[in-house]
Amino acid sequence: MNPDAWRSYLLARLWQRLRRTDAAIAAYRDALAADPGFMRAAHPLAYLLGRQHRYAEAETILRQVVARAPRNAAAWFNVGYVCDQQHNTEAARAAFEEAVRLDPKLDHAWYGLGLCHGTRGDHAAAVHAFERVIQLEPMNWHAWYELGMAQHRAHQPDKVKSVVEHLNRYERRPARKLILDTERWELSPPVADLRVK
């Protein structure tokens, strides 16, 4: 246990609570300088950098985390997220795949993986990823909507209809949006009274 690293870490937590982001970032960096293996400081540092849209810096920190703790699924998800924010779809896909390999119940990593597959045009793989999200989080209407879009792009019209019908039971606005975005006007009558904002 390195007392200097802990002192800087606790100071960073205080600055973070006081919403003094730049001071918190500096203190987290001091904690890591005192002890490069102090991963407890790395995650919040990467988080704060990401909130400032400093994704390349956040990625560098997170790559150090996964180098030291390669079985940390949450860290791999975070790597995928910052790569995606930098429009590096291949790196994001690889990181999300590692995250779900390590923790198959990490629903947000499946969601990110589905988005990456969709961006690459691999709609069958996107469908599979969004189906996994829905198995884990059945009420996640974002995943239902993305599943419907992936099915549309994969030329599965009957499955799109099933998604619209499901969404119409509890989230009518995304159902309407899915109808509009897929141009499946024949599905409109059940939700025709809604407007999409």
For each residue, the residues with C-beta under 8 A, 3 or more apart:
1: 6
2: 5 6 34 35 38
3: 6 7
4: 7 8 30 31 34 35
5: 2 8 9 31 32 34 35 38 41
6: 1 2 3 9 10 31
7: 3 4 10 11
8: 4 5 11 12 27 28 30 31 34 41
9: 5 6 12 13 27 28 31 38 40 41
10: 6 7 13 14
11: 7 8 14 15 27 30
12: 8 9 15 16 23 24 25 26 27 28 30 31 41 44 45
13: 9 10 16 17 24 44
14: 10 11 17 18
15: 11 12 18 20 21 23 24 27
16: 12 13 19 20 21 24 44 48
17: 13 14
18: 14 15
19: 16
20: 15 16 23 24
21: 15 16 24 25 48 51 52
22: 25 26
23: 12 15 20 26 27
24: 12 13 15 16 20 21 27 28 44 48
25: 12 21 22 28 29 45 48 49
26: 12 22 23 29 30
27: 8 9 11 12 15 23 24 30 31
28: 8 9 12 24 25 31 32 41 42 44 45 48
29: 25 26 32 33 45
30: 4 8 11 12 26 27 33 34
31: 4 5 6 8 9 12 27 28 34 35 38 41
32: 5 28 29 35 36 38 41 42 45 61
33: 29 30 36
34: 2 4 5 8 30 31 38
35: 2 4 5 31 32 38
36: 32 33 64
37: 68
38: 2 5 9 31 32 34 35 41 42
39: 42 43 65 68 69
40: 9 43
41: 5 8 9 12 28 31 32 38 44 45
42: 28 32 38 39 45 46 61 62 64 65
43: 39 40 46 47 65 75 78
44: 12 13 16 24 28 41 47 48
45: 12 25 28 29 32 41 42 48 49 58 61
46: 42 43 49 50 58 61 62 65 78 82
47: 43 44 50 51 58
48: 16 21 24 25 28 44 45 51 52
49: 25 45 46 52 54 55 57 58 61
50: 46 47 53 54 55 58 81 82 85
51: 21 47 48
52: 21 48 49
53: 50 85
54: 49 50 57 58
55: 49 50 58 59 82 83 85 86
56: 59 60 82 86
57: 49 54 60 61
58: 45 46 47 49 50 54 55 61 62 78 82
59: 55 56 62 63 79 82 83 86
60: 56 57 63 64
61: 32 42 45 46 49 57 58 64 65
62: 42 46 58 59 65 66 75 78 79 82
63: 59 60 66 67 79
64: 36 42 60 61 67 68
65: 39 42 43 46 61 62 68 69 72 75 78
66: 62 63 69 70 72 75 76 79
67: 63 64 70
68: 37 39 64 65
69: 39 65 66 72 75
70: 66 67
71: 102
72: 65 66 69 75 76 102
73: 76 77 98 99 100 102 103 106 109
74: 77 78 99 103 106
75: 43 62 65 66 69 72 78 79
76: 66 72 73 79 80 95 96 98 99 102 109
77: 73 74 80 81 95 96 99 106 108 109 112
78: 43 46 58 62 65 74 75 81 82
79: 59 62 63 66 75 76 82 83 91 95
80: 76 77 83 84 91 92 93 94 95 96 99 109 112 113 116
81: 50 77 78 84 85 92 112
82: 46 50 55 56 58 59 62 78 79 85 86
83: 55 59 79 80 86 88 89 91 92 95
84: 80 81 87 88 89 92 112 115 116
85: 50 53 55 81 82
86: 55 56 59 82 83
87: 84
88: 83 84 91 92
89: 83 84 92 93 116 119 120
90: 93 94
91: 79 80 83 88 94 95
92: 80 81 83 84 88 89 95 96 112 116
93: 80 89 90 96 97 113 116 117 120
94: 80 90 91 97 98
95: 76 77 79 80 83 91 92 98 99
96: 76 77 80 92 93 99 100 109 110 112 113 116
97: 93 94 100 101 113
98: 73 76 94 95 101 102
99: 73 74 76 77 80 95 96 102 103 106 109
100: 73 96 97 103 104 106 109 110 113 132
101: 97 98 104
102: 71 72 73 76 98 99 106
103: 73 74 99 100 106 109
104: 100 101 132
105: 136
106: 73 74 77 99 100 102 103 109 110
107: 110 111 132 133 136 137 140 143
108: 77 111 112
109: 73 76 77 80 96 99 100 103 106 112 113
110: 96 100 106 107 113 114 129 130 132 133 136
111: 107 108 114 115 129 130 133 140 142 143 146
112: 77 80 81 84 92 96 108 109 115 116
113: 80 93 96 97 100 109 110 116 117 129
114: 110 111 117 118 125 126 127 128 129 130 133 143 146 147 150
115: 84 111 112 118 119 126 146
116: 80 84 89 92 93 96 112 113 119 120
117: 93 113 114 120 122 123 125 126 129 150
118: 114 115 121 122 123 126 146 149 150 153
119: 89 115 116
120: 89 93 116 117
121: 118
122: 117 118 125 126
123: 117 118 126 127 150 151 153 154
124: 127 128 154
125: 114 117 122 128 129
126: 114 115 117 118 122 123 129 130 146 150 153 154
127: 114 123 124 130 131 147 150 151 154 156
128: 114 124 125 131 132
129: 110 111 113 114 117 125 126 132 133
130: 110 111 114 126 127 133 134 143 144 146 147 150
131: 127 128 134 135 147
132: 100 104 107 110 128 129 135 136
133: 107 110 111 114 129 130 136 137 140 143 147
134: 130 131 137 138 140 143 144 147
135: 131 132 138
136: 105 107 110 132 133
137: 107 133 134 140 143
138: 134 135
139: 170
140: 107 111 133 134 137 143 144
141: 144 145 167 170 171 174
142: 111 145 146 174
143: 107 111 114 130 133 134 137 140 146 147
144: 130 134 140 141 147 148 163 166 167 171 174
145: 141 142 148 149 163 167 174 177 178
146: 111 114 115 118 126 130 142 143 149 150
147: 114 127 130 131 133 134 143 144 150 151 163
148: 144 145 151 152 159 160 163 164 167 178 182
149: 118 145 146 152 153 178 181 182
150: 114 117 118 123 126 127 130 146 147 153 154
151: 123 127 147 148 154 156 159 160 163
152: 148 149 155 156 157 160 181 182 184
153: 118 123 126 149 150
154: 123 124 126 127 150 151
155: 152
156: 127 151 152 159 160
157: 152 160 161 184
158: 161 162
159: 148 151 156 162 163
160: 148 151 152 156 157 163 164 178 182 184 187
161: 157 158 164 165 184 187
162: 158 159 165 166
163: 144 145 147 148 151 159 160 166 167 178
164: 148 160 161 167 168 175 178 179 184 187 190 191
165: 161 162 168 169 190
166: 144 162 163 169
167: 141 144 145 148 163 164 170 171 172 174 175 178
168: 164 165 172 175 190 191
169: 165 166
170: 139 141 167
171: 141 144 167 174 175
172: 167 168 175 176 191 194
173: 176 177 194 196 197
174: 141 142 144 145 167 171 177 178
175: 164 167 168 171 172 178 179 190 191
176: 172 173 179 180 188 191 194 195 196
177: 145 173 174 180 181 196
178: 145 148 149 160 163 164 167 174 175 181 182 184
179: 164 175 176 182 184 185 187 188 191
180: 176 177 183 196
181: 149 152 177 178
182: 148 149 152 160 178 179
183: 180
184: 152 157 160 161 164 178 179 187 188
185: 179 188
186:
187: 160 161 164 179 184 190 191
188: 176 179 184 185 191 192
189: 192
190: 164 165 168 175 187
191: 164 168 172 175 176 179 187 188 194
192: 188 189
193:
194: 172 173 176 191
195: 176
196: 173 176 177 180
197: 173
